[in-house]
Every structure is written in structure tokens, then in C-alpha cells.
Amino acid sequence: MSKQFSRRGMLKTSFLGSLAAGLATFAGTSQAAEPKKDEKEVYDAIILGAGPAGLVTAIAAKQAGAKKVVVFEKKDRPDGNAIFALGSVCGWGARHQKEQGIQDTAEAFYAMMMDVSKQMGDPALNKVYTDHIPADIDWLEQDIGVKFKKIRPMPYPRLGRTCRVDGEGLTGGAQLVKKLLAAAQKNGVEVKFEHKGIELLHDDKMNVTGVKIQTPEDQKEFLSKGGVAIATGGFSANPEMVDKYIGGWATRMVLRGSKSTTGENISLTMPLYTKFVNMDQFHSGPIVKETHVNPADVLNSGYGIQVTTSGDRYMDENNTYVIKARTTAQKTLDNKAWVIVDSTCPVLEGVVAKFDRLNSPYGKADTIEALAKQVGLPEKKIVKAVEDYNNAVKNSTLDKLTPPNTYKKPHLIEKGPFYAIPLNGGMTATFGGPLINAKAEIQNLDGKSIPGLYAVGNSAGGIFFHNYAGGAQLGAATVFGRIAGKEMAQRASQAK
């Protein structure tokens, strides 16, 4: 039952293969004439990070009149969370939605955003998102050339709000990055790969004036009239920061996204006395560590029980997949669990097909005892756990189980074959970072904006707390990226 290949590997390989030709076209724009040795190159806008947020910011700066714009990317390719994402943009009122007869209002959308964040998301930032997202989805479609699939209405909070990018053979997120790279080139944006931001430059009044970059050859300083936008993502791939801000247990979670999100949004901005918010908050989801298969569908099905590798039920199975993934990491040292279901589970066919396609092991047997033995779970404990659950269903005493189960329409586990689907708790992205205002300006501990410093995408803090509606992260990247780009262009035009 050895690992053959992973979902992560497949996604990255397909994305990079498709992207290779596109990156080659940047050779001309990313290799601009170098200044003399003691002369610092000056831009109108500098953006760190070539994900959707960074590329949107760069394009928006150009469209707002900035003449010289550069994106510095520390890797040799775009390597943020987006290339692994399905690629949905959460919004309301866009042409794509109106043409399908989807009715929504700003008031309802804003209420949803605040509800999902448990009323802890910054109200002003969520209001900005709400007000700007209709035009920004239209911009992605009309200016960038993004194609959206037909909207499939889903349960609250998504409803008809999820505009999913047509991946055209890639993940939607990877296709979005590809489209944005092409648009950046068309608009004359320089993109320099293997250029890592290591220090923000500022004057005696703490105005950000540029950035020191580690290039493949040496360290160089670049200046910017319009300031610097941090679009490097969060810190989910930095164990030290995860331990410090979330807890040691979270360092054992499996990364569901990029290994490159290592917290430059924190390390670069901290010396400027930045105010950080929501640092303990993140999005989690189930994943299989070895193959990166996502078993969320079976976790959300309302069927079965969830057990640890010791054979114990450890949580209410009626929780969402987000809570189940987080709790698995919190309550098990090995961050591993199994979902035990029978053949009546309606999503099994699709889940098993995914596991088979990626050669990801799972258990299947005609009896519960044989199933437990097959996957290495304690047979007697699993048999008893299933019996206790079935008896509780029959006697309407699920609330008396330890821990209680709150299924509203519980289903017995009694029809073979039986299945054991593995999962690990995974971390998708962190929500914490520098607090921004409605202009995407980073705030300091004195409650003031740091002149010339912006944060967009997952680098910014304040928008999300507890959870987010599907597609809202790419939506926020677009909204605040366009805002930051326009602000930087205006700042550059006013510079002496």
C-alpha cells in the first residue's frame, strides 16, 4: 500500500507544464536593463509575491497609470496556495450571476460574510469587499479573460455566490494565475523570479521606500515611489510561527496548500511596529497526508462514525469538515483518524473513485471486524463502537454517547461492505497578519497607516476569522489587490 504519486504532485506538474511556455515569454520583461553598480533601480510600485493578489495589484497599478511596476517572486515560478485551489471567487451581483437569474443583495452578502466570521471579521473590510466584488468579478472576466463555469447553487453560505474559474485542464486556481500572468505581461508588468524580499527599506519617518532583495547573484536594493505591497501569503508553512501563534499541536497538521507560505507578511513588516490581528486563526480541512486526497465529502455526508487509531470516538460526527479536521489534530498525537461507514453512504462512489485514481489506501470488508483488522485498528473496540452507535440510533439516545452525537437524521452502520476512510487534519491557510484598512494600507500599533506599505491576499489580516465562505479568499485578493494597485499608482504620481 505504498504511495505512488500525490495529488499535490499531479497538480503542480500539470500547472508547471502548462505554465512553462508562458513563463518563457517573461524573459524580455523580467530581464530589464540593470542600473549601474551604485545606482538603485526605481519603480512606481513594487509587489512581493506572484500569486493572484500580487498579480492583480500589479495589473491594477499599471491600469491606474503607474509606469514602472515589478513583481518579485522568491520561487522560480508562482508557488502559492492558489495553484492547488479549485479557484472559486465568492461574490454577488456580477454579470455572470445576473445572467443566470441569481438574485442577491449587498445586505444579504455582507450579513453572510460577518456570520461566517462569527461577527469577528473587521466590519469595514467586509463592507469594502461587499461593495467592490460585483465590479471586480466583471473585471476578472472582461479585462483578464477569466472564464467562469455555470454556477451550481449550493447550501448556505455559498448559495449562488460561487463563481468557479474554468480550469480548462488545470485547477481553477492555477488557470487564474496563468491568466493573470498573461495579463501582467500584456500590461507591461515586470515579473522577476528567484527574487526574495528580505528587508523593507524606509526613511527616518518610517515611510516605506523600497525593499532589499536576495537575487540569485547577490543582494540588491530597489526603490519604489508608490511603496511596497506584501502579497506573499500567510505563514502556514512556517512551523515556528504556527507553534508561536496557534500552538504546537497545529505544527503536526498536513499542509493542504503551498510549502512556500513561510510568513514574510510577518517577518518583513514586524520591524515597522505593525499591528497583527487574528494570528491564531486559520482554515483547516481533511487531507490524506501521503497522497493529498481530500475525503471531505464523506465527512460531510452525515453518515458513519469517526474514530482515532486507538479505536475511540473522539468528537460529534455532526460537525463540519473544518471542525473535524481541526479537532483531529488537536485531540490525536498522530493527527490521524478513520471514518467508518457502510455501503448506504451516498457519496461513497465518488470518494472511493478519487482514492482509487490516486492509489490512496482505504479499507473495505464484509464485516466490521475484518475491516478493522485490514486497516490496523483494534478490532474489539471498533466492533463495540459501531454496536454502541447502532443501539443509540435505534433507541434515540445518540446524545448519551461519549462524546454525544447530534445527527438530526442518523443512519445505521449495518449494510456491508463496510468502508474505513482515513484522514489527517490539514491546514489550508492562515488568517492572521498585518491589519489593513479600507485602502489596503498596513496599520501600526499606534493605529496609523504605515506610509507606502500595503498587504493583500492571505498576507493581510482582519478580513477573516474562524472560517470563510468558499471563494472569499480569492475574492478578497481581487478586491484589495485592485485597491492597493490604484493607491500605489496615485502615491507614485504624487511623489517628488
Buried (B, 14 or more C-beta within 10 A) or exposed (E): EEBEEBBBBBBBEBBBEBBEEBBEEBEEBBEEEEEEEEEEBBBBBBBBBBBBBBBBBBBBBBBBEBBBBBBBBBBEBBBBBBBBBBBBBBBBBBBBBBEEEBEBEBEBBBBBBBBBBEEBBBBEBBBBBBBBBBBBBBBBBEBBEBBBBEBEEEEEBBBBBBBBBBBEEBBBBBBBBBBBBBBBBEBBBBBBBBBBBEBBBBEEEBEBBBBBBBEEEEEBEBBBBBBBBBBBBBBBBBBEBBEBBBEEBBBBBBBBBBEBBBBBBBBBBEEBEBBBBBBEBBBBBBBBBBBBBBBBBBBBBBBBBBBBBEBBBBBBBBBEBBBBBBBBBBBBEEBBBBBBBBBEBEBBEEBBEBBEEBBBBBBBBEEBBBBBBBBEBBBEBBBEBBEBBBEBBEEEEBEEBEEEBEBEEBBBBEEBBBBBBBBBBBBBBBBBBBBBBBBBBBBBEEEEBBBBBBBBBBBBBBBBBBBBBBBBBBBBBBBBBBBBBBBBBBBBBEEE
